[in-house]
Amino acid sequence: MMTKLSFAFGIAFFVVVAVVFLAAFAETPTLTVQGTIIDNMCAGHAGKDLEGFIKTHTKECALMPACVASGYSISSEGKLYKLDALSNTKVEAFLRQDGNMLEVTVVGRKNGELLEVISIENRK
């Protein structure tokens, strides 16, 4: 009897661990965001008129050392998507390439409150 009970608990434990493992590593759906890159320092200074500020914000400003250090966000339809650390590096590299602009299309994945950039390209 004890062996059957132990076996049943073992199976139940395995099932619970498998479900938790699969849930933890399940693929988070991607989202596509069309918007404008803004560094977090400037976004903070813009206050309530972020959309107005973005119209005058330049790529050169976004690449200034203090702006790069503050990290980046994507502003889209009144929402600010703050990027994770690896994505900040991707955005900086993107902006340093000739011809790339602040207006972008980003495919990403939500990672808590942050957006993880999978791909980034100039908005068409």
C-alpha positions as CSV (number, residue, x, y, z in Angstrom):
1,M,0.0,0.0,0.0
2,M,2.8,2.4,0.9
3,T,4.6,1.8,-2.4
4,K,1.4,2.6,-4.4
5,L,0.9,5.8,-2.3
6,S,4.5,6.9,-2.8
7,F,4.2,6.2,-6.5
8,A,1.0,8.3,-6.7
9,F,2.7,11.2,-4.9
10,G,5.7,10.9,-7.1
11,I,3.5,11.2,-10.3
12,A,1.5,14.1,-8.8
13,F,4.8,15.9,-7.9
14,F,6.2,15.3,-11.4
15,V,3.0,16.7,-13.0
16,V,3.0,19.8,-10.8
17,V,6.7,20.5,-11.6
18,A,6.1,20.0,-15.3
19,V,3.2,22.4,-15.3
20,V,5.1,25.1,-13.4
21,F,8.1,24.6,-15.7
22,L,6.0,25.0,-18.8
23,A,4.2,28.0,-17.5
24,A,7.5,29.7,-16.5
25,F,9.1,29.2,-19.9
26,A,6.0,29.6,-22.1
27,E,6.6,32.0,-25.0
28,T,5.3,35.4,-24.3
29,P,3.4,36.8,-27.3
30,T,5.1,39.5,-29.3
31,L,3.6,42.9,-30.0
32,T,4.4,45.4,-32.8
33,V,4.7,49.0,-31.8
34,Q,5.0,51.9,-34.2
35,G,6.3,54.9,-32.5
36,T,9.2,57.2,-31.7
37,I,12.4,56.5,-29.8
38,I,12.9,58.9,-26.9
39,D,15.6,58.7,-24.3
40,N,14.4,58.4,-20.7
41,M,16.1,61.5,-19.5
42,C,14.4,63.7,-22.1
43,A,11.1,61.9,-21.6
44,G,11.3,62.8,-18.0
45,H,12.0,66.5,-18.8
46,A,9.1,66.6,-21.3
47,G,6.5,66.3,-18.6
48,K,2.9,66.2,-19.6
49,D,3.6,67.4,-23.2
50,L,5.6,64.4,-24.3
51,E,3.9,64.3,-27.7
52,G,4.8,67.9,-28.3
53,F,8.3,67.5,-27.1
54,I,8.9,64.5,-29.3
55,K,8.2,66.6,-32.4
56,T,11.3,68.7,-31.5
57,H,13.6,66.0,-30.1
58,T,16.5,65.0,-32.3
59,K,18.5,61.9,-33.0
60,E,21.6,63.8,-32.0
61,C,20.2,64.5,-28.6
62,A,19.2,60.9,-28.1
63,L,22.8,59.9,-28.7
64,M,24.3,62.3,-26.2
65,P,26.2,60.4,-23.5
66,A,23.8,61.3,-20.6
67,C,20.8,60.5,-22.8
68,V,22.2,57.1,-23.8
69,A,23.0,56.3,-20.2
70,S,19.4,57.0,-19.2
71,G,18.1,54.3,-21.5
72,Y,15.3,54.4,-24.1
73,S,11.6,54.1,-24.5
74,I,9.2,54.0,-27.4
75,S,6.4,56.5,-27.4
76,S,3.3,55.2,-29.2
77,E,-0.3,56.5,-29.2
78,G,0.2,58.2,-25.8
79,K,1.9,55.2,-24.2
80,L,5.5,55.0,-23.2
81,Y,7.2,51.6,-23.5
82,K,10.3,51.6,-21.5
83,L,13.0,49.2,-22.8
84,D,15.1,46.6,-21.0
85,A,18.9,46.9,-20.7
86,L,19.8,44.7,-23.7
87,S,17.2,46.6,-25.8
88,N,18.7,49.9,-24.9
89,T,22.0,48.7,-26.4
90,K,20.2,47.5,-29.6
91,V,18.5,50.9,-29.9
92,E,21.7,52.8,-29.5
93,A,23.4,50.7,-32.1
94,F,20.4,51.2,-34.4
95,L,20.5,55.0,-34.0
96,R,24.3,55.2,-34.7
97,Q,23.7,53.7,-38.2
98,D,23.4,56.3,-41.0
99,G,19.9,56.7,-42.3
100,N,18.2,55.3,-39.2
101,M,15.6,57.6,-37.6
102,L,13.7,58.0,-34.3
103,E,10.4,57.0,-36.0
104,V,10.4,53.2,-35.8
105,T,8.5,49.9,-35.9
106,V,9.5,47.6,-33.1
107,V,8.6,44.0,-32.6
108,G,9.0,43.2,-29.0
109,R,8.0,41.1,-26.0
110,K,6.7,42.4,-22.7
111,N,9.1,41.5,-19.9
112,G,7.3,42.7,-16.7
113,E,7.0,46.4,-17.1
114,L,9.7,46.6,-19.7
115,L,9.7,45.9,-23.5
116,E,12.3,43.5,-24.9
117,V,13.2,44.5,-28.5
118,I,13.3,41.6,-30.9
119,S,13.6,43.7,-34.0
120,I,13.7,47.4,-34.9
121,E,13.4,49.2,-38.3
122,N,12.7,52.6,-39.6
123,R,8.9,53.3,-39.8
124,K,7.7,53.1,-43.4
